[in-house]
Amino acid sequence: MAKKIFVRGPNWIGDVVMATPVLRSLRRQFPQAQIHLGLRPYAVPIIEGFSEVDHIHSLPSGGVKGVLQTAKILRAFDFDLAILLTNSFGSALEARLGGIKRRRGYVGDGRSLLLTEPQKPLLDGKKRLPMPMAQFYFRLIEGLGCKMEAGESVYTLPVLQGDKDWVADWWSRHGGLPSGPLIGLNPGAKFGASKLWPSHRFAEAGDRMVEEWGGTLVLLGGPGEEELLAEIAALMKNPCINSLDELIPLAPLRAMIQSLACLLTTDTGPRAIAQALGVPSVVLMGPTHPGWTDLNNEKSVIVRHDVPCGPCHKKICDLDHRCMTEIEVDEVVVAVRTVMAQ
């Protein structure tokens, strides 16, 4: 029976959200165990307050130095089981050097010998079979007696009172909370330019949403997306609230998204946040396979086009970006009508 469990969490924000079912299942299977979650520093705020883990570690990064620093952290806690939701060689090496006796993770990236309980992913030919990430992670813990029960695949996130207070203060600094529905636009994507929809189409869709439903449009983005937010705001005919003026940190972003009537977003982290909080969303999907995120979509409409070159999973398109440019404003507005009617 495992008494101290270390879970190496994913690196992408959306993947962290999609890993919450695994954390809940581990807590149910090992109610007396200490469960620790390791994340990169930028990802820690998204899951602050998550009650199913006892401690969240902000893990250093940066090549060999980062691996050694992380291994030192792990060794101090004397974990007896590691569950690696990442697929990198480095994360397996950290667990091995950290002295964790049992190490479960998927084979690949040359790390098979570093795992004591290697798991083979399901394959479609030579590639991994696309499946919802929650299920992909869950397969790693099935051998521990964990079972995906009814409702187990639902993503969950805490929204702390501090998050709500921060957002309330943010609104007070930006003219006060508007009346009517709040509609969010999340045009960026940390993954890469291949996930972006043309700025002029985001602006036109935003204008039409305001004209059809009234309320207030809120442009959301993170560090590095300031230029994109400014460009879209400049292209819009109707006024909007632009978070460019004061970017919303990741933890309070949960409270902001929770307050939305609808979120129009690329296939990125805020999409998963909306799913976890039950917020209706329209997702513009291009280079990624929809099978990896095909869960918790009851309040979502996915807008995508099958193209001969996709899904490619490339960060930057080396062709004509047709997977995103073929998405028209009209079909996006229709999708928003669908989720708003719900």
C-alpha positions as a printed Julia matrix, in Angstrom:
342×3 Matrix{Float64}:
   0.0    0.0     0.0
   1.48   3.31   -1.06
   1.86   5.82    1.78
   3.58   8.68   -0.02
   2.67   9.25   -3.68
   4.32  11.72   -6.02
   2.38  12.65   -9.15
   4.4   14.46  -11.8
   1.78  16.67  -13.4
   1.61  17.72  -17.06
   3.31  20.86  -18.33
   0.43  22.41  -20.31
  -2.3   24.25  -18.39
  -5.13  22.45  -20.17
  -3.52  19.08  -19.51
  -3.26  19.87  -15.8
  -7.02  20.48  -15.75
  -7.58  17.22  -17.64
  -5.5   15.38  -15.02
  -7.86  16.27  -12.16
  -9.92  13.04  -12.54
  -6.76  11.0   -11.91
  -6.0   12.95   -8.74
  -9.52  12.43   -7.43
  -9.36   8.71   -8.16
  -6.01   8.35   -6.4
  -7.39  10.07   -3.33
 -10.36   7.7    -3.24
  -8.14   4.62   -3.69
  -5.51   5.78   -1.18
  -7.45   7.83    1.39
  -4.69   7.69    4.03
  -1.76   8.37    1.71
   0.08  11.64    1.31
  -0.4   12.72   -2.31
   2.01  15.32   -3.66
   1.71  16.96   -7.08
   4.71  18.37   -8.93
   4.22  21.11  -11.54
   6.22  23.73  -13.35
   5.95  27.07  -11.51
   3.71  28.73  -14.11
   1.13  25.92  -13.82
   0.83  25.82  -10.02
  -1.81  28.61   -9.69
  -4.37  26.8   -11.87
  -4.86  24.1    -9.25
  -4.27  26.05   -6.03
  -6.85  24.97   -3.45
  -7.41  21.53   -5.02
  -8.34  19.46   -1.96
  -7.44  16.02   -3.34
  -3.7   16.62   -2.96
  -1.79  17.31    0.23
   0.97  19.43   -1.28
   1.84  21.06   -4.59
   5.52  21.38   -5.49
   6.78  24.1    -7.8
   9.5   22.21   -9.66
  12.56  23.86  -11.18
  13.32  23.48  -14.87
  16.42  23.97  -16.95
  18.25  20.91  -18.21
  20.58  18.89  -16.02
  20.55  21.47  -13.23
  16.74  21.36  -13.03
  16.72  17.55  -12.97
  19.2   17.45  -10.1
  17.34  20.11   -8.14
  14.04  18.28   -8.56
  15.63  14.95   -7.58
  16.9   16.58   -4.38
  13.39  17.81   -3.56
  11.9   14.35   -4.15
  14.54  12.56   -2.09
  13.74  14.72    0.93
  10.17  13.4     1.04
  11.0    9.68    0.72
   8.17   8.87   -1.7
   7.41   5.2    -2.31
   5.43   5.62   -5.56
   5.76   7.98   -8.51
   3.12   8.37  -11.19
   4.51  10.25  -14.18
   1.87  11.96  -16.28
   4.63  13.48  -18.39
   6.32  11.47  -21.11
   9.82  12.97  -21.01
  13.12  11.29  -20.2
  13.88  14.05  -17.7
  10.82  13.45  -15.53
  11.61   9.73  -15.27
  15.24  10.5   -14.42
  14.13  12.91  -11.68
  12.03  10.19  -10.06
  14.87   7.66  -10.33
  17.48  10.0    -8.88
  14.93  11.07   -6.26
  15.05   7.57   -4.83
  11.4    6.68   -5.52
  11.29   2.88   -5.54
   8.17   2.41   -7.7
   7.93   4.5   -10.85
   4.93   4.2   -13.19
   4.83   5.93  -16.55
   4.49   5.4   -20.26
   7.43   3.99  -22.17
   9.1    6.14  -24.8
  11.75   8.84  -25.11
  14.38   6.28  -24.07
  13.17   6.07  -20.49
  11.96   2.48  -20.22
  14.87   1.39  -17.98
  14.11   4.26  -15.58
  10.59   2.95  -14.93
   9.91   0.04  -12.58
   6.33  -0.29  -13.78
   6.42   0.74  -17.45
   3.12   1.07  -19.27
   2.66   0.76  -23.02
   0.34   3.27  -24.69
  -2.29   2.06  -27.12
  -1.04   2.5   -30.67
  -2.6    3.22  -34.03
   0.17   1.95  -36.25
   3.33   3.57  -34.92
   1.58   6.55  -33.35
  -0.28   6.78  -30.08
  -3.98   6.13  -30.42
  -5.77   9.44  -29.78
  -7.93   9.26  -26.68
  -9.14  11.86  -24.18
  -6.19  12.9   -22.03
  -8.08  12.05  -18.83
  -8.38   8.46  -20.04
  -4.77   8.45  -21.26
  -3.64   9.42  -17.76
  -6.12   7.05  -16.11
  -4.59   4.01  -17.81
  -1.45   4.64  -15.74
  -3.27   4.04  -12.45
  -5.64   1.21  -13.38
  -3.04  -1.3   -12.18
  -3.19   0.32   -8.74
  -6.83  -0.67   -8.32
  -8.26   2.64   -9.51
 -11.42   2.43  -11.58
 -13.03   5.17  -13.64
 -16.46   5.25  -12.09
 -19.51   7.12  -13.37
 -18.67  10.8   -13.51
 -15.0   10.11  -12.77
 -13.87  11.72  -16.03
 -15.3   15.15  -15.18
 -12.7   17.88  -14.8
 -12.9   19.94  -11.62
 -11.21  23.13  -10.47
 -11.52  25.11   -7.26
 -12.44  28.78   -7.41
 -11.27  30.35   -4.18
 -12.83  33.36   -2.5
  -9.53  35.14   -2.98
  -9.86  34.64   -6.74
 -13.35  36.15   -6.7
 -12.17  39.09   -4.6
  -9.28  39.75   -6.99
 -11.64  39.8    -9.99
 -14.06  42.1    -8.15
 -11.19  44.5    -7.49
 -10.12  44.19  -11.14
 -13.58  45.27  -12.27
 -13.55  48.19   -9.86
 -10.32  49.35  -11.48
 -11.83  49.02  -14.95
 -15.08  50.93  -14.69
 -17.1   48.53  -12.56
 -18.83  45.22  -13.3
 -21.04  45.71  -16.4
 -24.68  44.73  -16.47
 -25.84  42.0   -18.83
 -23.98  38.88  -19.93
 -20.19  38.73  -20.07
 -18.78  37.15  -23.22
 -15.14  36.12  -23.22
 -12.78  36.03  -26.2
  -9.55  34.08  -25.73
  -7.65  34.45  -29.04
  -4.15  33.35  -27.98
  -2.42  29.99  -27.71
   0.84  29.27  -25.89
   1.23  26.11  -28.0
   2.11  28.1   -31.11
   0.85  30.14  -34.04
  -0.76  27.1   -35.68
  -3.67  27.32  -33.21
  -4.45  30.98  -33.92
  -7.49  32.2   -35.85
  -7.02  35.38  -37.93
  -7.35  38.51  -35.79
  -9.81  40.25  -38.11
 -12.18  37.27  -37.84
 -11.96  37.24  -34.06
 -12.8   40.96  -34.11
 -15.75  40.48  -36.46
 -17.08  37.55  -34.43
 -16.77  39.63  -31.26
 -18.69  42.53  -32.82
 -21.47  40.25  -33.98
 -21.73  38.58  -30.58
 -22.12  41.95  -28.86
 -24.69  43.12  -31.42
 -26.75  39.91  -31.13
 -26.63  39.27  -27.39
 -25.75  42.63  -25.9
 -23.73  42.56  -22.75
 -19.99  43.13  -22.6
 -17.12  41.51  -24.43
 -13.97  40.74  -22.42
 -10.68  40.09  -24.26
  -8.61  37.58  -22.29
  -4.95  36.74  -22.71
  -1.72  36.01  -20.94
   1.87  37.24  -20.96
   3.26  37.44  -24.48
  -0.19  37.93  -26.04
  -0.4   41.69  -25.48
   0.17  42.55  -29.14
  -2.54  40.13  -30.25
  -5.07  41.57  -27.78
  -4.26  45.13  -28.89
  -4.67  44.19  -32.56
  -8.08  42.58  -32.08
  -9.36  45.44  -29.91
  -8.27  47.94  -32.58
 -10.13  46.0   -35.28
 -13.43  45.85  -33.36
 -16.18  48.36  -34.05
 -17.86  47.9   -30.68
 -16.18  48.71  -27.36
 -14.78  45.87  -25.3
 -12.97  45.37  -22.02
  -9.38  44.48  -22.84
  -7.38  42.63  -20.19
  -4.29  43.99  -21.95
  -4.62  46.92  -19.56
  -4.04  44.54  -16.63
  -3.5   40.89  -17.44
  -5.42  38.5   -15.19
  -3.22  35.98  -13.34
  -3.97  32.29  -13.73
  -5.68  31.68  -10.38
  -8.11  34.65  -10.64
  -8.7   33.7   -14.27
 -10.74  30.78  -12.92
 -13.14  33.23  -11.28
 -13.3   35.45  -14.37
 -14.11  32.51  -16.66
 -16.68  31.23  -14.17
 -18.56  34.53  -14.5
 -18.87  34.31  -18.31
 -22.05  33.52  -20.2
 -19.92  32.11  -23.04
 -16.24  31.77  -23.98
 -15.03  31.85  -27.59
 -11.57  30.34  -27.51
  -8.81  28.57  -29.33
  -7.97  25.0   -28.3
  -5.91  26.02  -25.28
  -5.87  26.18  -21.48
  -8.87  28.48  -20.91
 -10.98  26.02  -22.88
 -10.31  23.32  -20.27
 -10.93  25.8   -17.46
 -14.36  26.59  -18.93
 -15.14  22.87  -19.18
 -14.16  22.31  -15.56
 -16.38  25.19  -14.42
 -19.39  24.33  -16.6
 -19.1   27.48  -18.72
 -20.5   27.25  -22.29
 -17.73  27.52  -24.88
 -17.08  27.55  -28.59
 -13.69  26.08  -29.45
 -11.8   26.84  -32.66
  -9.69  23.78  -33.39
  -7.12  23.38  -36.12
  -3.86  21.42  -35.92
  -4.68  19.11  -33.0
  -6.6   15.83  -33.07
 -10.03  16.24  -31.42
  -9.76  12.77  -29.91
  -7.28  13.96  -27.28
  -9.84  16.32  -25.72
 -13.14  14.56  -26.46
 -14.55  14.7   -22.93
 -16.71  17.13  -20.95
 -17.97  18.75  -24.14
 -21.64  18.83  -23.17
 -21.56  22.63  -23.06
 -19.11  23.07  -25.91
 -19.29  23.29  -29.67
 -16.09  22.41  -31.53
 -15.62  24.25  -34.81
 -13.06  22.55  -37.04
 -12.51  21.51  -40.64
 -10.96  18.25  -41.79
  -8.04  19.07  -44.07
  -5.69  16.74  -45.98
  -2.63  17.92  -44.03
  -4.12  17.56  -40.56
  -4.21  17.04  -37.75
  -0.47  17.75  -37.84
   0.21  18.85  -34.23
   2.84  21.28  -35.52
   3.37  24.48  -33.57
   3.9   26.52  -36.71
   2.17  25.73  -40.02
   4.57  25.29  -42.91
   1.8   25.33  -45.52
  -1.2   27.68  -45.81
  -2.79  27.23  -42.35
  -6.03  26.12  -43.98
  -7.22  24.22  -40.89
  -7.84  27.6   -39.23
  -8.37  29.96  -42.17
 -11.21  27.81  -43.53
 -13.21  28.51  -40.36
 -15.63  31.32  -41.23
 -17.17  33.91  -38.93
 -20.71  32.84  -39.86
 -20.24  29.28  -38.62
 -18.65  30.53  -35.41
 -21.63  32.82  -34.71
 -23.99  29.9   -35.33
 -21.99  27.82  -32.84
 -22.23  30.61  -30.26
 -26.02  30.71  -30.8
 -26.12  27.0   -30.04
 -24.3   27.2   -26.72
 -26.06  30.41  -25.67
 -29.42  28.72  -26.28
 -28.41  26.02  -23.8
